């Protein structure tokens, strides 16, 4: 039986990143990565990357629509199948790159479902057994379902189904206004599909404690042609007449229904053989070093608590790898985990929201800056946008929102300052290049 | 005679920014700004902003050209006059915004040429006299000329002339491969003008001590259709046959000649009345507080030594304003001043170049990262790009080059770290958002 220092189950962000970091910290450790499907997990194959591929095409279409303002007469026809094929190509290229990179770091990879054979042995589908000193469980998450709208892969779709569509539906109802739903709504609507979003709450992104972002997300979706219906739920789908029936009996015709009501942790391993415990929501319980109650077993990524974001999984992987390699470290509070929502324009946030600061009675100052006064933004006709930064009395950044073109890049100017508590003045008073969008940060003023 | 605490001559970046900062630090100080032409100076009226307006349109045209790769069939016709009018509109909007902002801060503004009447009095064209406690000279710079190719505003053009063209020339020869020449070459070529750049040295940007950037600038210009002729000079222009004659007698037909051989300081004030001294190149001599040899007189921006960049002028203005308001401070070494060259894609740099580190015998480590592995760059089909960071042995950033899409924003993640000597690890190990272009910085690896 082959022995490994570390076996990792799950080749997504939580898994492969842990593998890479272990090799970086202690190259002599032998590492086996077992993946049942495609390397890269949800993010690379059926999440962040495919959606960003579609969103970049949608951004191009939006720019083309505005070309007259730039002095260019134009006509254009999006070909959905080609857009889809580009998405497939991008995923394949990144997948191959990642696979080669892992092999080059002497990480062994087996494509198989994994089973827990005993407290120190993992078995693959063909019966091969591998012994481990440490095990990392990174089995990820899956789409949540609604009992009255079970996924059928044809008409009632989960996110994997949506990203596999080879034809653009003429109309969809998106059930749920979460991040994934917002990104689907954005590109489908811009591609020419009639999109209705139905959400129980008044605005999309209802789980966020950030009314500024929620209000703006709604406006942005509507600007991009999405019909938003708040305060209602979808009761059922009438497949004969192709209509969804809402809680107030309103009926909406649609080609397809996309159910996007969040994700839940996924792990079908025989955890009892390891004595590893889950919480009531199905998350594997870990401490701040990402170790489970079994001291040889760690867990990272979506299968553990926290925001289901690829970079949260990487961060888990870093913490886990360090601890496996004897570098003692604890994860910081997950409220530091930043995020971007890739609507058009994108919405980005880090740290505490203004609502959280208020409800937690934390003293803060508000600084604001508008895209409208920035010369580079003007050159892009991207004057609609705003930066808000919340500062403590001793000039540490407590939180920040940016909505507007390139906010996903711009927010990174703030991140190391937020995460390391570096004085905001060192950022604000540094020399910025003129004329750049980055200067918006230098224009922040007390409000 | 009206008295002011501070009179500033010149309403460009060096002048208006000084005015704003003085009001910020000590609102009770009375400030008069005298501008002979348009508020905003070269940068806003005939420099950074108009060129960026054209470059953003050029970027859109490039997107149209690449649209098939994104799955979009398109056709487009740039209308140069409309492109020009958009430029005018953007300049007007920003000019108005700036003017209103200055007035709202109770800065008095007079549009007039200024004269030094005596050692404490300035006079405007209509004979009105104003007394000052402190004077700031911010009279800027102008295009350098070549005796054999004197500007005529019709065929032999300076940068102001180029930006005023209401018709796209069918062909131009650009004499000189500096930053301004590179930006003109980029957009004119993409708009459909046949561009030949003639430069005495082997590559454009010859004054930079940065061979990495110089080599890449040449490739980028050529990719954008510019014909680059290195190692030759332009002897003269034969206006009858519309040909420039090169040093080796080669003749190139062209509609217009753009002479872009740098800028020189401009100041036609009667400095002898103030006893203020210039150096042999015409720069007003200042110390590190931006004070001239006359202790009541300061000078900022292009009329003083250093890189002729708007943000260098702002920085001068900040230092000058602080010292006028009694906040003692000195400017840092200008080698810290970062810059972007807005070719397509843009080129950005800060700190020392690798050539400088070598020639100054400074020990350094090289970290590199490629755009090719970044998922978000893939979504934009922007895989051609590279980041290079030079680190000291104690992990301070000595310098950085970024070439590729959005490098002008991305470099800002590094700037406060370079300028304040903050440990690079705090940046590298922070949590980046996935999938973003910013992650390229997190992928930097020892080379």
Interface residues (C-beta under 8 A of the other chain):
Chain A: X13 X43 X44 X48 X49 X52 X53 X55 X56 X57 X60 X61 X63 X64 X67 X69 X70 X71 X72 X73 X74 X75 X76 X77 X78 X79 X80 X81 X82 X83 X84 X85 X86 X90 X93 X94 X97 X101 X309 X310 X311 X314 X315 X336 X337 X338 X339 X340 X348 X373 X375 X376 X378 X379 X380 X381 X406 X408 X409 X410 X411 X412 X413 X415 X416 X417 X419 X420 X422 X426 X427 X430 X431 X432 X433 X434 X435 X436 X437 X438 X441
Chain B: X13 X43 X44 X48 X49 X52 X53 X55 X56 X57 X60 X61 X63 X64 X67 X69 X70 X71 X72 X73 X74 X75 X76 X77 X78 X79 X80 X81 X82 X83 X84 X85 X86 X90 X93 X94 X97 X309 X310 X311 X314 X315 X336 X337 X338 X339 X340 X348 X372 X373 X375 X376 X378 X379 X380 X381 X406 X408 X409 X410 X411 X412 X413 X415 X416 X417 X419 X420 X422 X426 X427 X430 X431 X432 X433 X434 X435 X436 X437 X438 X441
